Amino acid sequence: MKAFLPRSLMGQMLLAVAAALLLVQALSAFLIYSAQRDSYENGMLNAAAFRLVVETRGRRPPEPHDKPEGAPFGGPPPRGFPLEHRPSSPVKPGETRDGRAEARFSDILANQSLDADQVVIVHRTLSEDPDARDHFLDHAQRRGFDRQTMDEALSNHLLVVGVRLKGSDEWLVTRVRSPRAMNILLFPLILQTLVIYAVLVGAVALILRRMSRPLAALTTRVEEFAITRDLAGQLSPSGPDDVRRLILAHNAMETRIADLLDEKDVMLGAIGHDLKTPLAALRVRIESVEDDTERARMASTIEDIVRTLDDILSLARVGRPSDPLERTELSALVVSVVEEYEDMGEPVELGETSRMALELRSTWLRRALRNLIGNALRYGERARVSLSRAEGSAVIVIDDDGPGIPEGAIEAMMNPFTRGDPSRNSSTGGAGLGLALARAIADQHGGSLVLSNRHAPDGAVAGLRATLAIPLI
């Protein structure tokens, strides 16, 4: 069921309102149709009763200048058939009588002080009643009706009313012909209902569109700000007052977030600058250390601190990059990074690649690939890199042959300052910022970084796989 529901707010609200309106319109149409049908049938019954009352009370037949029979009762004008006197009921074997109409007709006759011993009413088409059909065909031939008109008329509804008065053995049978009530009432009512429904749904759709358009724009803005964190695209308030207040509140929140990020960048930049200056001085001072081994250890420690500072500053800046996106051939970028390691004699293999161009920040993406390949070499001895296209994204896969990562620790491993080697030994890894920086760079490009263990046919872990996916925009 959920698969058929609209996913947008406007779609779901419009579907709910449309369903409610449809139910109300259908109920209203049913009630109107029932009332109109009762009125229509009462008119036909009154017309039939009028003919009987005139006949039984010996009134003159209507003249051409008289009003049509049935007109005083508000129903359809009868299309006259002669009043029939017969010794038996007009109901044919197997025919269904209309009990409700019989009760109404009996009340009409009683109001006219006409005592009926028995009343029968049946519905037929004109073609199903031999006497009425013969009378109509004779009349049609005299009037020169064409065949199509005659065929249509023969399908008209015929109300056959039979009355046996008290103290009489004969039946008086009158007939009233008209199109079936369903044809007269139902189809115009359906058309009217559909028109009203379309107008109401259209009006509701316009109102919902006015309400949902600012929300959709706000959603797009939130998605953009999550990537760019740029205040240049802030929305102007629009829509209803509640939505305007929401947009204003969001703009204020964006401004506050941007200010906090700027403060963080300034603070980290100052820390980096203030720390690098004494580190540079330490480099100079260690040159006076006579012990070569001790001097090398001190220099190595200083370099570790500098690299950690660089990673921290890079992680801080990755969310607010200053360099613009550039159209880049991704396969060429991947090949160039792999060749850097091959030139250094590292066991890095290049697998299948596909040519594709994307809007990238190539400097940052190179940094992410170096971090991932470096981790593969550090913990898995070798790295295999491939590039393919899958589900609208460019997918870079880096495999290694290491021990993998425990399943419960994979997500935590991409947090800052989390290392696979808890000993903090610098020879087996850095400060634990490589994967966090690679994931931040993937997020910066609207993509994702996923780590997963590779398994051998026997189920044992055969290595770690890093999958870097970037949307093809």
C-alpha positions as CSV (number, residue, x, y, z in Angstrom):
1,M,0.0,0.0,0.0
2,K,2.8,2.4,0.9
3,A,4.3,2.0,-2.6
4,F,1.2,3.7,-4.1
5,L,1.2,6.7,-1.7
6,P,2.8,9.9,-2.9
7,R,6.1,10.7,-1.1
8,S,5.7,14.5,-1.1
9,L,3.8,16.4,1.6
10,M,1.6,18.1,-1.1
11,G,0.9,14.8,-2.7
12,Q,-0.2,13.1,0.5
13,M,-2.3,16.0,1.7
14,L,-3.9,16.3,-1.7
15,L,-4.7,12.6,-1.8
16,A,-6.3,12.8,1.7
17,V,-8.4,15.8,0.8
18,A,-9.3,14.4,-2.6
19,A,-10.4,11.1,-0.9
20,A,-12.5,12.9,1.7
21,L,-14.1,15.2,-1.0
22,L,-14.8,12.1,-3.1
23,L,-16.6,10.4,-0.2
24,V,-18.6,13.5,0.6
25,Q,-19.5,14.2,-3.0
26,A,-20.6,10.6,-3.5
27,L,-22.8,10.7,-0.4
28,S,-24.3,14.0,-1.4
29,A,-24.9,12.7,-5.0
30,F,-26.6,9.6,-3.6
31,L,-28.9,11.6,-1.4
32,I,-29.8,14.1,-4.2
33,Y,-30.4,11.2,-6.6
34,S,-32.6,9.4,-4.1
35,A,-34.7,12.6,-3.5
36,Q,-35.0,13.4,-7.2
37,R,-35.9,9.8,-8.0
38,D,-38.6,9.8,-5.4
39,S,-40.0,13.1,-6.8
40,Y,-39.8,11.8,-10.4
41,E,-41.6,8.5,-9.5
42,N,-44.2,10.5,-7.5
43,G,-44.9,12.6,-10.6
44,M,-45.4,9.5,-12.7
45,L,-47.7,7.9,-10.1
46,N,-49.7,11.2,-9.9
47,A,-50.0,11.2,-13.7
48,A,-51.3,7.7,-13.7
49,A,-53.7,8.4,-10.8
50,F,-55.0,11.5,-12.5
51,R,-55.9,9.4,-15.6
52,L,-57.7,6.9,-13.4
53,V,-59.6,9.6,-11.4
54,V,-60.7,11.3,-14.6
55,E,-61.9,8.0,-16.0
56,T,-63.7,6.7,-13.0
57,R,-65.5,10.0,-12.3
58,G,-66.7,10.4,-15.8
59,R,-64.8,13.6,-16.6
60,R,-64.4,14.8,-20.1
61,P,-61.1,13.8,-21.8
62,P,-58.6,16.6,-22.0
63,E,-58.8,19.0,-24.9
64,P,-55.7,20.0,-26.9
65,H,-55.6,23.4,-25.2
66,D,-55.6,21.8,-21.7
67,K,-52.4,21.4,-19.7
68,P,-50.7,18.0,-20.2
69,E,-51.8,15.3,-17.7
70,G,-49.4,15.1,-14.8
71,A,-48.3,18.7,-15.1
72,P,-50.1,19.7,-11.9
73,F,-48.2,17.1,-10.0
74,G,-44.7,18.3,-11.0
75,G,-43.7,15.0,-12.7
76,P,-43.0,14.1,-16.3
77,P,-45.8,14.6,-18.8
78,P,-47.5,11.2,-19.6
79,R,-47.3,10.0,-23.1
80,G,-50.9,8.8,-23.4
81,F,-52.1,5.3,-23.9
82,P,-55.8,4.5,-23.7
83,L,-57.1,3.3,-20.4
84,E,-57.5,-0.5,-20.6
85,H,-60.3,-2.5,-19.0
86,R,-59.4,-6.2,-18.5
87,P,-60.7,-9.1,-16.4
88,S,-57.3,-10.0,-14.9
89,S,-54.2,-8.4,-13.4
90,P,-51.7,-7.0,-16.0
91,V,-48.8,-8.6,-14.1
92,K,-47.1,-11.3,-16.2
93,P,-45.8,-14.5,-14.7
94,G,-42.3,-14.0,-13.2
95,E,-42.6,-10.2,-13.2
96,T,-41.5,-8.3,-10.1
97,R,-44.0,-5.9,-8.6
98,D,-42.9,-2.5,-7.1
99,G,-44.3,-2.7,-3.6
100,R,-43.2,0.7,-2.6
101,A,-44.8,2.4,-5.6
102,E,-48.0,0.4,-5.0
103,A,-48.2,1.7,-1.4
104,R,-47.7,5.3,-2.6
105,F,-50.3,4.9,-5.4
106,S,-52.8,3.5,-2.9
107,D,-52.3,6.6,-0.7
108,I,-52.8,8.9,-3.7
109,L,-56.1,7.1,-4.6
110,A,-57.2,7.3,-1.0
111,N,-56.6,11.0,-0.9
112,Q,-58.8,11.3,-4.0
113,S,-61.6,9.3,-2.1
114,L,-61.1,6.4,-4.6
115,D,-61.3,3.0,-2.9
116,A,-59.1,0.4,-4.5
117,D,-59.4,-3.2,-3.6
118,Q,-56.0,-4.1,-5.2
119,V,-53.2,-2.2,-6.8
120,V,-50.3,-3.7,-8.9
121,I,-47.4,-1.8,-10.4
122,V,-44.7,-3.1,-12.7
123,H,-41.9,-1.6,-14.7
124,R,-41.3,-2.5,-18.3
125,T,-39.8,-1.2,-21.4
126,L,-42.2,-0.1,-24.1
127,S,-41.1,-3.0,-26.3
128,E,-42.0,-5.6,-23.6
129,D,-45.7,-4.5,-23.4
130,P,-47.6,-5.7,-26.6
131,D,-50.6,-3.4,-26.2
132,A,-48.4,-0.3,-25.6
133,R,-46.0,-1.3,-28.3
134,D,-48.8,-1.7,-30.9
135,H,-50.4,1.6,-29.9
136,F,-47.0,3.4,-30.2
137,L,-46.1,1.9,-33.5
138,D,-49.5,2.9,-35.0
139,H,-49.0,6.4,-33.7
140,A,-45.4,6.5,-35.0
141,Q,-46.4,5.4,-38.5
142,R,-49.0,8.1,-38.6
143,R,-46.5,10.7,-37.5
144,G,-43.8,9.4,-39.9
145,F,-41.2,8.6,-37.2
146,D,-37.9,7.3,-38.6
147,R,-36.5,3.9,-37.6
148,Q,-33.9,5.2,-35.2
149,T,-36.4,7.4,-33.3
150,M,-38.7,4.4,-33.1
151,D,-36.0,2.1,-31.8
152,E,-35.0,4.6,-29.1
153,A,-38.6,5.1,-28.0
154,L,-39.2,1.4,-27.7
155,S,-36.5,1.2,-25.1
156,N,-38.2,3.9,-23.0
157,H,-39.5,3.1,-19.5
158,L,-43.1,2.1,-19.1
159,L,-44.9,2.3,-15.8
160,V,-47.8,-0.1,-15.9
161,V,-50.5,0.5,-13.2
162,G,-53.4,-1.9,-12.6
163,V,-56.2,-1.1,-10.2
164,R,-59.2,-3.1,-9.2
165,L,-61.8,-1.0,-7.5
166,K,-63.9,-2.2,-4.6
167,G,-67.1,-3.9,-5.8
168,S,-65.7,-4.4,-9.3
169,D,-64.4,-7.5,-11.0
170,E,-62.5,-5.8,-13.8
171,W,-59.0,-4.2,-13.7
172,L,-58.3,-0.7,-14.9
173,V,-54.9,-0.5,-16.5
174,T,-53.1,2.7,-17.3
175,R,-49.6,3.2,-18.6
176,V,-47.2,6.1,-18.4
177,R,-44.2,6.2,-20.7
178,S,-41.0,8.2,-20.2
179,P,-37.2,7.7,-20.3
180,R,-36.0,5.7,-17.3
181,A,-35.4,7.8,-14.2
182,M,-31.7,6.7,-14.2
183,N,-31.2,8.2,-17.7
184,I,-32.9,11.5,-16.8
185,L,-31.4,11.9,-13.3
186,L,-28.3,9.9,-12.8
187,F,-26.1,10.9,-15.7
188,P,-26.5,14.7,-15.3
189,L,-26.0,14.3,-11.6
190,I,-22.8,12.3,-12.2
191,L,-21.6,15.0,-14.5
192,Q,-22.4,17.7,-12.0
193,T,-20.7,15.8,-9.2
194,L,-17.5,15.4,-11.3
195,V,-17.4,19.1,-12.2
196,I,-17.9,20.2,-8.6
197,Y,-15.3,17.6,-7.5
198,A,-12.8,18.8,-10.1
199,V,-13.3,22.5,-9.1
200,L,-12.9,21.7,-5.4
201,V,-9.8,19.5,-5.9
202,G,-8.3,22.2,-8.1
203,A,-8.9,24.9,-5.5
204,V,-7.4,22.7,-2.8
205,A,-4.4,21.9,-5.0
206,L,-3.7,25.6,-5.5
207,I,-3.9,26.2,-1.8
208,L,-1.6,23.3,-1.0
209,R,0.8,24.3,-3.7
210,R,1.0,27.8,-2.1
211,M,1.7,26.1,1.3
212,S,4.1,23.4,0.1
213,R,6.2,25.4,-2.4
214,P,8.0,27.4,0.3
215,L,8.5,24.1,2.3
216,A,10.0,22.4,-0.8
217,A,12.3,25.4,-1.3
218,L,13.3,25.3,2.3
219,T,14.1,21.6,2.1
220,T,16.3,22.2,-1.0
221,R,18.0,25.0,0.9
222,V,18.7,22.8,3.9
223,E,20.2,20.2,1.6
224,E,22.4,22.8,-0.1
225,F,23.5,24.3,3.2
226,A,24.4,20.9,4.5
227,I,27.0,20.6,1.6
228,T,28.1,24.2,0.9
229,R,27.4,25.9,4.3
230,D,27.2,29.1,2.2
231,L,24.8,31.9,3.3
232,A,24.5,33.3,-0.2
233,G,21.5,31.2,-1.0
234,Q,19.3,32.0,1.9
235,L,15.5,32.1,1.2
236,S,13.2,35.1,1.3
237,P,10.2,34.5,3.5
238,S,7.1,33.5,1.5
239,G,3.8,31.6,1.9
240,P,1.6,31.5,5.0
241,D,2.7,33.3,8.2
242,D,3.7,30.0,9.9
243,V,5.9,29.1,6.9
244,R,7.4,32.6,6.8
245,R,8.3,32.3,10.5
246,L,9.9,28.9,9.8
247,I,12.0,30.3,7.0
248,L,13.1,33.3,9.1
249,A,14.0,30.9,12.0
250,H,16.0,28.7,9.6
251,N,17.8,31.7,8.2
252,A,18.8,32.8,11.7
253,M,19.9,29.3,12.5
254,E,22.0,29.1,9.3
255,T,23.6,32.4,10.2
256,R,24.4,31.2,13.7
257,I,25.9,28.0,12.4
258,A,28.0,29.8,9.8
259,D,29.3,32.2,12.5
260,L,30.2,29.3,14.8
261,L,32.1,27.6,11.9
262,D,33.9,30.8,11.1
263,E,34.9,31.1,14.8
264,K,36.1,27.5,14.7
265,D,38.2,28.1,11.6
266,V,39.7,31.2,13.0
267,M,40.5,29.5,16.3
268,L,42.0,26.4,14.6
269,G,44.0,28.5,12.3
270,A,45.4,30.5,15.2
271,I,46.2,27.3,17.1
272,G,47.9,25.9,14.0
273,H,49.9,29.0,13.5
274,D,50.8,29.5,17.1
275,L,52.0,25.8,17.4
276,K,53.9,25.7,14.1
277,T,56.0,28.7,15.0
278,P,57.6,27.1,18.1
279,L,57.8,23.7,16.3
280,A,59.9,25.5,13.6
281,A,62.0,26.9,16.3
282,L,62.4,23.4,17.8
283,R,63.6,22.1,14.4
284,V,66.4,24.7,14.5
285,R,67.4,23.9,18.1
286,I,67.6,20.2,17.7
287,E,70.4,20.7,15.1
288,S,72.6,21.5,18.1
289,V,72.0,18.1,19.6
290,E,75.2,16.0,19.1
291,D,73.6,12.6,19.4
292,D,72.4,11.7,15.9
293,T,70.0,9.1,17.1
294,E,68.4,11.4,19.6
295,R,68.2,14.2,17.1
296,A,66.5,11.9,14.5
297,R,63.9,10.9,17.1
298,M,63.2,14.4,18.1
299,A,62.8,15.5,14.4
300,S,60.5,12.5,13.8
301,T,58.3,13.6,16.8
302,I,58.1,17.1,15.5
303,E,57.1,15.9,12.0
304,D,54.4,13.7,13.6
305,I,53.0,16.8,15.5
306,V,53.1,18.9,12.3
307,R,51.3,16.2,10.3
308,T,48.6,15.9,13.0
309,L,48.2,19.6,13.0
310,D,47.8,19.6,9.2
311,D,45.2,16.8,9.4
312,I,43.2,18.7,12.1
313,L,43.2,21.9,10.0
314,S,42.3,20.0,6.9
315,L,39.4,18.3,8.7
316,A,38.2,21.7,10.0
317,R,38.4,23.3,6.5
318,V,36.9,20.4,4.5
319,G,33.3,21.5,5.3
320,R,33.9,25.0,4.1
321,P,36.2,24.6,1.0
322,S,37.6,27.7,-0.6
323,D,38.5,26.2,-4.0
324,P,35.6,25.9,-6.5
325,L,34.3,22.7,-8.2
326,E,36.0,21.9,-11.5
327,R,35.2,19.5,-14.3
328,T,37.6,16.7,-13.8
329,E,38.3,13.4,-15.5
330,L,38.0,11.1,-12.5
331,S,39.7,8.1,-14.1
332,A,42.8,10.2,-14.9
333,L,42.9,11.5,-11.3
334,V,42.7,7.9,-9.9
335,V,45.4,6.7,-12.3
336,S,47.7,9.6,-11.3
337,V,47.3,8.9,-7.6
338,V,48.1,5.1,-8.2
339,E,51.1,6.0,-10.3
340,E,52.5,8.1,-7.4
341,Y,52.6,5.0,-5.2
342,E,54.0,2.8,-8.0
343,D,56.8,5.3,-8.5
344,M,57.7,4.9,-4.8
345,G,57.7,1.1,-5.3
346,E,54.5,0.5,-3.2
347,P,52.4,-2.6,-4.0
348,V,49.4,-0.7,-5.4
349,E,47.5,-2.3,-8.3
350,L,45.1,-0.5,-10.7
351,G,42.1,-2.5,-11.7
352,E,39.3,-1.7,-14.2
353,T,38.4,1.9,-14.7
354,S,35.7,3.7,-16.6
355,R,36.1,7.2,-18.1
356,M,33.8,9.8,-16.5
357,A,34.0,13.5,-15.9
358,L,32.6,15.1,-12.7
359,E,32.5,18.4,-10.9
360,L,35.1,17.8,-8.2
361,R,37.5,19.5,-5.9
362,S,40.4,17.5,-7.2
363,T,42.9,18.5,-4.5
364,W,40.6,17.3,-1.7
365,L,39.7,14.1,-3.6
366,R,43.4,13.3,-4.1
367,R,43.8,13.7,-0.3
368,A,41.0,11.2,0.4
369,L,42.4,8.6,-2.1
370,R,45.9,8.9,-0.5
371,N,44.5,8.4,2.9
372,L,42.5,5.3,1.9
373,I,45.4,3.8,-0.1
374,G,47.8,4.6,2.7
375,N,45.6,2.8,5.2
376,A,45.3,-0.2,2.9
377,L,49.1,-0.4,2.6
378,R,49.7,0.2,6.3
379,Y,47.2,-2.5,7.6
380,G,46.7,-4.7,4.5
381,E,50.2,-4.8,2.9
382,R,48.8,-4.1,-0.6
383,A,46.1,-2.1,-2.3
384,R,43.9,-2.7,-5.3
385,V,42.1,0.3,-6.8
386,S,39.2,0.2,-9.3
387,L,36.7,2.8,-10.7
388,S,33.2,1.9,-12.1
389,R,29.8,3.5,-12.6
390,A,26.9,2.1,-10.6
391,E,23.4,3.5,-9.9
392,G,24.1,7.0,-11.0
393,S,27.4,7.3,-9.0
394,A,31.1,7.0,-9.7
395,V,32.3,4.3,-7.4
396,I,36.0,4.0,-6.3
397,V,36.8,0.7,-4.6
398,I,40.0,0.1,-2.6
399,D,40.7,-3.4,-1.4
400,D,43.4,-4.7,0.9
401,D,44.5,-8.1,2.2
402,G,44.6,-7.1,5.9
403,P,42.8,-8.5,8.9
404,G,39.8,-6.3,8.4
405,I,37.8,-4.5,11.1
406,P,35.4,-6.1,13.7
407,E,31.9,-5.6,12.4
408,G,30.8,-3.7,15.5
409,A,33.7,-1.2,15.2
410,I,33.5,-0.3,11.5
411,E,31.4,2.8,12.0
412,A,33.4,4.0,15.0
413,M,36.6,3.6,13.0
414,M,35.7,6.6,10.8
415,N,35.4,8.9,13.8
416,P,38.2,11.4,14.4
417,F,41.1,10.1,16.6
418,T,40.0,6.5,16.3
419,R,42.7,4.0,15.2
420,G,42.8,0.4,14.4
421,D,45.9,0.0,16.6
422,P,45.0,1.2,20.1
423,S,48.7,1.4,21.1
424,R,49.1,4.9,19.6
425,N,52.3,3.7,18.0
426,S,53.2,6.2,15.3
427,S,54.9,3.5,13.3
428,T,51.6,1.7,12.7
429,G,49.5,4.8,12.0
430,G,48.9,8.5,12.5
431,A,46.5,10.3,14.8
432,G,43.4,8.5,13.6
433,L,42.2,11.3,11.3
434,G,42.7,9.7,7.8
435,L,39.4,7.9,7.5
436,A,37.5,10.8,9.2
437,L,39.0,13.2,6.7
438,A,38.2,10.8,3.7
439,R,34.6,10.5,4.8
440,A,34.3,14.3,5.2
441,I,35.6,14.8,1.7
442,A,33.1,12.3,0.4
443,D,30.3,14.2,2.2
444,Q,31.6,17.4,0.8
445,H,31.0,16.0,-2.7
446,G,27.5,14.8,-1.8
447,G,28.8,11.2,-1.7
448,S,29.6,8.5,0.9
449,L,32.4,6.4,2.2
450,V,31.5,2.8,3.3
451,L,33.9,0.3,4.9
452,S,33.2,-3.4,4.8
453,N,35.0,-6.6,5.3
454,R,35.7,-8.9,2.4
455,H,35.2,-12.6,3.0
456,A,36.9,-15.7,1.5
457,P,34.8,-18.7,0.3
458,D,35.2,-20.3,3.7
459,G,33.8,-17.3,5.5
460,A,37.1,-16.0,6.9
461,V,37.9,-12.3,6.6
462,A,40.1,-11.8,3.5
463,G,40.6,-8.0,3.8
464,L,38.9,-4.6,4.1
465,R,37.1,-2.8,1.3
466,A,36.6,0.9,1.2
467,T,33.9,2.1,-1.2
468,L,33.9,5.8,-2.1
469,A,30.8,6.8,-4.1
470,I,30.3,10.2,-5.7
471,P,27.1,11.2,-7.5
472,L,27.4,11.8,-11.2
473,I,26.0,15.3,-11.5
